[in-house]
Amino acid sequence: MNFEVRRFYTKGIMNVFSAFTNTMQKGIIAIVGTTGVGKSDLGVQLAKTLQGEIINGDSMQVYKGLDIITNKIPLNERENIPHHLIDFLEPHQEYRVTDFTKDALQIIDDIHNRHKIPIIVGGTNYYIQSLLWKNSLINIDDREISNIEDKEILNAEPKIVYERLQEVDPVMASKWHWNDTRRVRRSLQVYLETGKPHSEWIKQQNLPEIKASSLRFPRTCIFWLYSDLEVLDHRLDARINRMIESGLFEEINYLRKNVRTGEIHTPFGDKDFTHGIWQAIGYKEFEPYLTAIEESNDASYLNGLKQHGLESMKAATHRYARTQVRWIRNKLLYKCQQDSLNNKCDGHSGDIIIYLLDATSLETWNQEVRDKAIAIAKEFLANGTGPDPSSVNSRAKELLKSKKDKEYCHKTIYIKTRIFSCY
């Protein structure tokens, strides 16, 4: 083989390798699931194997410190894997889903340019959904509202704000309790900023033509870590007990005292549990107990408040886990399956697939979660293929078919004079 032929042959091999690498690098992995199922651990294991970097997708873990109440993965367990969008905001700062999406997209682009794999890990499902699809949120500028009347109505008493929302968008008003100030104000702000009701934006984003082409990344693999909820409840209760032993009360008191001394500046005080870090489960549940400690020496009374706070925190955590499962089944899973089907029918490029991994047993976690995720991720990122999601375990057969999916897939889809049946 002469020099020119060798050079051409070598260049061809390098081009093939480069094309393979570029295809793989445009892939992305997301790890979702309830709190307490090992999402952070799986993220580290995948990053070690796949040359990946982790992007935090938990709305509470963006705050500096406060590692206990936000359940951050300890530094010594990160195994030198880069973690982005974690531990960088002051407690009083708010971080919206639009902020997260903008920041995460810049980081993903940088990770891809360095030929690594972005791995999104977190339990704030609407953060992750807004990142994976282009039309999953309404982009509203964060600028100050210039109209004085609009500014006054948004800052009015909750019932007044709610009444105004009922006037301009009764559909969204019917979805929120009048005292859910954050959501009510957000829906009203959408109308004031755009002139279109929030409900109309949501309706528009659900149009089939938008759904069919909204996937951001050409190769997206989602791992849903699932645990039987009764088993998970006991695990979460034990974790909360460990959080208290590790200094949860000291962390909460640090926040409370710094707000009162002015070291942490917040326009809404430490009793508004709908903004920033104050939304974290545990803060509002123990606030009465920690306040009473400053005012009373009655041991029986204090112990009663402490136990009530403990029970409230556990109950809130159980509810949150169930809310996360409902979101995944009814929104994220449905979106994945619908997007995948539309792309096949319309001839759009791009693959998205969701795998349920059974994290119920800690004894078999490595085999059922870690090992299966690594094998699936390698194949999917390299080839765009993988096992049938329903074949991975027995729970997947049951849970990967949502009601919405069944309703959608039993329909017949007509596209360009061709008929596609879902079965």
C-alpha positions as CSV (number, residue, x, y, z in Angstrom):
1,M,0.0,0.0,0.0
2,N,1.7,3.3,-1.1
3,F,1.8,6.4,1.0
4,E,-1.2,8.2,-0.8
5,V,-3.4,5.1,-0.5
6,R,-2.4,4.6,3.2
7,R,-3.2,8.3,3.9
8,F,-6.5,8.1,2.2
9,Y,-7.4,4.8,4.0
10,T,-6.3,6.3,7.4
11,K,-8.3,9.5,6.8
12,G,-11.3,7.4,5.9
13,I,-11.1,5.4,9.1
14,M,-10.7,8.6,11.1
15,N,-13.7,10.2,9.4
16,V,-15.8,7.1,10.3
17,F,-14.6,7.3,13.9
18,S,-15.3,11.0,14.0
19,A,-18.8,10.5,12.6
20,F,-19.5,7.8,15.2
21,T,-18.1,10.0,18.0
22,N,-20.2,13.1,16.9
23,T,-23.3,11.0,16.7
24,M,-22.8,9.6,20.1
25,Q,-21.9,13.0,21.6
26,K,-25.2,14.5,20.6
27,G,-26.9,12.0,22.9
28,I,-28.1,12.9,26.3
29,I,-29.2,10.9,29.4
30,A,-31.8,11.9,32.0
31,I,-32.4,10.2,35.3
32,V,-35.8,10.8,36.9
33,G,-37.8,9.2,39.7
34,T,-39.0,9.9,43.2
35,T,-36.8,11.1,46.0
36,G,-34.8,8.4,47.7
37,V,-34.4,5.9,44.8
38,G,-30.7,6.4,44.0
39,K,-30.8,8.9,41.1
40,S,-27.6,10.6,42.2
41,D,-25.7,7.3,42.7
42,L,-26.7,6.1,39.2
43,G,-25.7,9.4,37.7
44,V,-22.1,9.0,39.1
45,Q,-21.9,5.4,37.9
46,L,-23.0,6.3,34.4
47,A,-20.7,9.3,34.2
48,K,-17.7,7.2,35.2
49,T,-18.5,4.6,32.5
50,L,-19.6,6.9,29.7
51,Q,-17.2,9.8,30.1
52,G,-20.1,11.9,31.3
53,E,-20.8,15.0,33.4
54,I,-23.8,15.6,35.6
55,I,-26.2,18.5,35.4
56,N,-28.4,18.9,38.5
57,G,-32.1,18.9,37.7
58,D,-33.3,19.5,41.3
59,S,-34.7,22.9,42.0
60,M,-33.6,22.9,45.6
61,Q,-30.1,21.7,45.2
62,V,-29.1,24.8,43.3
63,Y,-28.7,26.6,46.6
64,K,-25.4,27.0,48.4
65,G,-24.9,24.9,51.5
66,L,-28.1,23.5,53.0
67,D,-26.9,20.0,52.0
68,I,-29.0,18.1,54.5
69,I,-32.5,19.6,53.7
70,T,-31.9,19.4,50.0
71,N,-30.4,15.9,50.1
72,K,-27.3,16.7,48.0
73,I,-24.9,13.9,47.1
74,P,-21.9,14.4,49.4
75,L,-18.7,15.5,47.8
76,N,-16.8,12.3,48.6
77,E,-19.5,10.3,46.8
78,R,-19.2,12.3,43.6
79,E,-16.0,10.5,42.7
80,N,-14.5,13.6,41.0
81,I,-17.3,13.7,38.4
82,P,-18.1,17.3,37.5
83,H,-21.5,18.4,38.8
84,H,-23.1,21.5,37.2
85,L,-25.9,23.8,38.4
86,I,-25.5,22.7,42.0
87,D,-24.6,24.7,45.1
88,F,-24.3,28.1,43.4
89,L,-27.3,30.3,44.5
90,E,-27.8,32.3,47.6
91,P,-30.8,31.2,49.7
92,H,-32.8,34.3,48.9
93,Q,-32.4,34.0,45.2
94,E,-35.2,32.6,43.0
95,Y,-34.4,30.3,40.1
96,R,-37.1,29.8,37.5
97,V,-37.5,27.0,35.1
98,T,-36.6,29.4,32.3
99,D,-33.3,30.2,34.1
100,F,-32.6,26.5,34.4
101,T,-33.3,25.7,30.8
102,K,-31.1,28.5,29.5
103,D,-28.2,27.6,31.8
104,A,-28.5,23.9,31.2
105,L,-28.5,24.3,27.4
106,Q,-25.3,26.3,27.5
107,I,-23.6,23.6,29.7
108,I,-24.9,20.8,27.5
109,D,-23.4,22.5,24.4
110,D,-20.1,22.8,26.2
111,I,-20.1,19.2,27.3
112,H,-20.9,18.0,23.8
113,N,-18.1,20.1,22.4
114,R,-15.7,18.4,24.8
115,H,-16.9,15.0,23.5
116,K,-18.6,14.0,26.7
117,I,-22.1,12.9,27.6
118,P,-24.5,15.2,29.6
119,I,-26.4,13.4,32.3
120,I,-29.3,15.2,33.8
121,V,-30.1,14.0,37.3
122,G,-33.0,15.3,39.4
123,G,-36.5,15.0,40.7
124,T,-37.9,18.4,39.5
125,N,-39.6,16.8,36.6
126,Y,-40.8,20.0,34.9
127,Y,-37.2,21.3,34.8
128,I,-36.2,18.2,32.9
129,Q,-39.2,18.2,30.6
130,S,-38.6,21.8,29.7
131,L,-35.0,21.0,28.9
132,L,-35.7,17.9,26.7
133,W,-38.5,19.5,24.6
134,K,-38.6,22.9,23.0
135,N,-42.2,23.7,23.7
136,S,-42.6,22.6,27.3
137,L,-42.7,26.0,28.9
138,I,-43.8,29.6,28.2
139,N,-40.9,32.0,27.7
140,I,-41.7,35.1,29.6
141,D,-39.1,37.8,30.0
142,D,-37.9,38.3,33.6
143,R,-37.9,42.0,33.2
144,E,-39.8,44.2,35.7
145,I,-43.4,44.8,34.7
146,S,-43.6,48.4,33.5
147,N,-47.3,49.0,33.7
148,I,-48.1,50.3,37.2
149,E,-51.6,48.8,37.4
150,D,-50.2,45.4,36.4
151,K,-47.5,45.6,39.0
152,E,-50.1,46.6,41.7
153,I,-52.4,43.7,40.9
154,L,-49.6,41.1,41.0
155,N,-48.5,42.4,44.4
156,A,-52.1,42.7,45.8
157,E,-53.7,40.4,48.4
158,P,-53.9,36.7,47.2
159,K,-57.8,36.8,46.9
160,I,-57.6,40.0,44.7
161,V,-55.0,38.4,42.4
162,Y,-57.1,35.3,42.2
163,E,-60.3,37.2,41.3
164,R,-58.4,39.0,38.5
165,L,-57.2,35.6,37.2
166,Q,-60.8,34.4,37.2
167,E,-61.7,37.3,35.0
168,V,-59.0,36.9,32.4
169,D,-58.4,33.1,32.5
170,P,-61.1,31.1,34.3
171,V,-59.7,27.8,33.0
172,M,-56.4,28.3,34.9
173,A,-58.1,29.8,37.9
174,S,-60.1,26.6,38.3
175,K,-56.9,24.6,38.5
176,W,-55.4,26.6,41.4
177,H,-56.5,27.2,45.0
178,W,-56.8,30.9,45.6
179,N,-54.1,30.8,48.2
180,D,-51.6,29.1,45.9
181,T,-50.0,32.5,45.4
182,R,-47.0,31.5,43.4
183,R,-49.0,29.6,40.7
184,V,-51.9,32.1,40.6
185,R,-49.5,35.0,40.2
186,R,-47.6,33.2,37.5
187,S,-50.7,32.4,35.5
188,L,-51.8,36.0,35.8
189,Q,-48.3,37.3,34.8
190,V,-48.4,35.2,31.6
191,Y,-51.6,37.0,30.6
192,L,-50.3,40.4,31.6
193,E,-47.0,39.9,29.7
194,T,-48.4,38.3,26.6
195,G,-52.0,39.3,26.3
196,K,-52.9,35.7,25.9
197,P,-54.3,33.5,28.7
198,H,-52.0,30.9,30.3
199,S,-54.5,28.2,29.4
200,E,-54.3,29.2,25.7
201,W,-50.5,28.9,25.8
202,I,-50.8,25.4,27.2
203,K,-53.4,24.4,24.7
204,Q,-51.2,25.7,21.8
205,Q,-48.2,23.7,23.1
206,N,-50.3,20.6,23.0
207,L,-51.1,20.8,19.3
208,P,-49.9,17.7,17.4
209,E,-47.8,19.6,14.9
210,I,-45.8,21.2,17.8
211,K,-45.4,18.0,19.7
212,A,-44.1,16.1,16.7
213,S,-41.0,18.1,16.2
214,S,-40.1,19.5,19.6
215,L,-37.4,17.1,20.9
216,R,-34.2,19.1,21.4
217,F,-31.7,16.4,21.2
218,P,-31.4,13.7,18.5
219,R,-30.8,10.9,20.9
220,T,-32.3,11.0,24.3
221,C,-32.4,8.2,26.8
222,I,-34.4,8.6,30.1
223,F,-34.0,6.2,33.0
224,W,-37.0,6.2,35.4
225,L,-35.9,4.8,38.8
226,Y,-39.0,3.3,40.4
227,S,-39.6,1.8,43.8
228,D,-42.7,0.2,45.3
229,L,-44.2,3.1,47.2
230,E,-44.9,1.3,50.4
231,V,-41.3,0.1,50.5
232,L,-40.1,3.6,49.6
233,D,-42.1,5.1,52.4
234,H,-40.1,3.2,55.0
235,R,-36.9,4.1,53.3
236,L,-37.8,7.8,53.2
237,D,-38.8,7.8,56.9
238,A,-35.4,6.3,57.8
239,R,-33.7,8.9,55.7
240,I,-35.5,11.7,57.5
241,N,-34.5,10.3,60.8
242,R,-30.9,10.4,59.6
243,M,-31.3,14.0,58.4
244,I,-32.3,15.1,61.9
245,E,-29.3,13.2,63.4
246,S,-27.0,14.8,60.9
247,G,-28.0,18.4,61.8
248,L,-31.3,19.3,60.0
249,F,-32.4,21.6,62.8
250,E,-29.1,23.4,62.8
251,E,-29.4,24.0,59.1
252,I,-32.9,25.3,59.4
253,N,-32.0,27.6,62.3
254,Y,-29.1,28.9,60.3
255,L,-31.5,30.1,57.6
256,R,-34.0,31.6,60.1
257,K,-31.4,33.5,62.1
258,N,-29.6,34.9,59.1
259,V,-32.9,36.2,57.7
260,R,-33.6,37.9,61.0
261,T,-30.1,39.5,61.3
262,G,-30.2,40.6,57.7
263,E,-27.3,38.5,56.5
264,I,-29.7,36.8,54.1
265,H,-31.9,39.3,52.3
266,T,-35.3,38.3,51.2
267,P,-38.3,40.4,50.1
268,F,-40.8,37.8,51.4
269,G,-39.5,36.9,54.9
270,D,-38.9,33.4,56.4
271,K,-42.6,32.6,56.7
272,D,-43.4,32.5,53.0
273,F,-43.0,28.9,52.0
274,T,-43.7,29.3,48.3
275,H,-40.4,30.9,47.3
276,G,-36.8,29.8,46.9
277,I,-35.2,27.4,49.5
278,W,-38.2,27.9,51.8
279,Q,-40.1,25.5,49.7
280,A,-37.9,22.6,50.7
281,I,-39.7,19.9,52.7
282,G,-38.7,20.2,56.3
283,Y,-38.5,23.9,56.7
284,K,-42.1,24.8,57.2
285,E,-42.9,21.5,58.9
286,F,-40.5,22.2,61.8
287,E,-40.8,26.0,61.9
288,P,-43.4,26.0,64.8
289,Y,-41.1,23.7,66.8
290,L,-38.0,25.8,66.3
291,T,-39.9,29.0,67.1
292,A,-41.3,27.4,70.3
293,I,-37.8,26.5,71.5
294,E,-37.0,30.2,71.6
295,E,-40.1,31.0,73.6
296,S,-40.8,28.0,75.9
297,N,-39.1,25.6,78.3
298,D,-42.0,23.2,78.5
299,A,-40.4,19.9,77.5
300,S,-43.6,18.1,77.0
301,Y,-45.0,20.8,74.8
302,L,-41.8,21.1,72.8
303,N,-41.6,17.3,72.3
304,G,-45.2,17.3,71.0
305,L,-44.4,20.0,68.4
306,K,-41.2,18.1,67.4
307,Q,-43.1,14.9,66.9
308,H,-45.8,16.7,64.9
309,G,-43.1,18.3,62.7
310,L,-41.5,14.9,62.2
311,E,-44.8,13.3,61.2
312,S,-45.7,16.2,58.9
313,M,-42.3,16.1,57.2
314,K,-42.7,12.3,56.6
315,A,-46.2,12.7,55.3
316,A,-45.2,15.6,53.0
317,T,-42.3,13.5,51.6
318,H,-44.6,10.6,50.9
319,R,-47.0,12.9,49.1
320,Y,-44.2,14.4,47.1
321,A,-43.0,11.0,46.0
322,R,-46.5,10.1,44.7
323,T,-46.7,13.5,43.0
324,Q,-43.4,12.7,41.2
325,V,-44.8,9.3,40.0
326,R,-48.0,10.9,38.7
327,W,-46.1,13.5,36.8
328,I,-43.8,10.9,35.2
329,R,-46.7,8.6,34.3
330,N,-49.1,11.2,33.1
331,K,-46.9,13.8,31.5
332,L,-43.3,12.8,31.0
333,L,-44.0,9.2,29.9
334,Y,-46.9,10.3,27.7
335,K,-44.8,12.9,26.1
336,C,-42.0,10.4,25.4
337,Q,-44.3,7.9,23.8
338,Q,-46.2,10.4,21.9
339,D,-43.1,12.1,20.6
340,S,-41.6,8.8,19.6
341,L,-44.7,7.8,17.7
342,N,-45.1,11.1,15.9
343,N,-41.5,11.1,14.8
344,K,-41.8,7.6,13.3
345,C,-45.1,8.5,11.5
346,D,-43.8,11.9,10.3
347,G,-40.3,10.8,9.3
348,H,-38.7,13.2,11.8
349,S,-35.2,12.4,12.9
350,G,-34.6,12.0,16.6
351,D,-35.0,9.2,19.1
352,I,-36.3,9.2,22.6
353,I,-36.8,6.2,24.8
354,I,-37.7,5.8,28.5
355,Y,-36.6,2.8,30.6
356,L,-38.1,1.9,34.0
357,L,-35.5,0.4,36.3
358,D,-36.7,-1.3,39.5
359,A,-35.1,0.3,42.5
360,T,-37.3,-1.3,45.1
361,S,-34.7,-3.6,46.6
362,L,-31.4,-2.1,47.8
363,E,-29.9,-5.6,47.8
364,T,-30.4,-6.0,44.0
365,W,-29.9,-2.3,43.2
366,N,-26.6,-2.8,41.4
367,Q,-27.9,-5.5,39.2
368,E,-31.3,-4.1,38.5
369,V,-30.4,-0.4,38.2
370,R,-26.7,0.2,37.7
371,D,-25.7,-2.7,35.5
372,K,-28.8,-2.5,33.3
373,A,-28.6,1.3,32.9
374,I,-24.9,1.1,31.8
375,A,-25.6,-1.6,29.2
376,I,-28.7,0.1,27.8
377,A,-27.0,3.6,27.7
378,K,-23.9,2.2,25.9
379,E,-26.0,0.6,23.2
380,F,-28.5,3.5,22.8
381,L,-25.9,6.2,22.6
382,A,-23.8,4.3,20.1
383,N,-26.5,2.8,17.9
384,G,-29.8,4.4,18.8
385,T,-31.1,1.0,19.7
386,G,-31.8,-0.9,22.9
387,P,-34.0,-3.6,24.4
388,D,-37.8,-3.3,24.4
389,P,-38.5,-1.1,27.5
390,S,-41.3,-3.4,28.6
391,S,-38.9,-6.4,28.7
392,V,-36.4,-4.9,31.2
393,N,-38.3,-6.0,34.3
394,S,-41.8,-7.0,35.3
395,R,-42.8,-3.6,36.7
396,A,-42.0,-2.0,33.3
397,K,-44.7,-4.0,31.6
398,E,-47.3,-2.6,34.0
399,L,-46.1,1.0,34.5
400,L,-44.9,2.0,31.0
401,K,-48.5,1.9,29.7
402,S,-50.3,5.0,31.0
403,K,-54.0,5.7,30.5
404,K,-53.1,8.6,28.2
405,D,-50.8,6.4,26.2
406,K,-53.5,3.7,25.7
407,E,-56.0,6.3,24.6
408,Y,-53.5,7.8,22.2
409,C,-52.2,4.5,20.8
410,H,-55.7,3.1,20.1
411,K,-56.4,5.9,17.7
412,T,-55.6,5.7,14.0
413,I,-53.3,8.4,12.7
414,Y,-53.7,9.7,9.2
415,I,-50.7,11.3,7.7
416,K,-50.1,12.2,4.0
417,T,-52.8,9.8,2.8
418,R,-51.1,6.9,4.7
419,I,-52.6,5.2,7.8
420,F,-50.5,4.2,10.7
421,S,-51.8,1.9,13.4
422,C,-50.2,2.0,16.8
423,Y,-50.5,-1.7,17.1
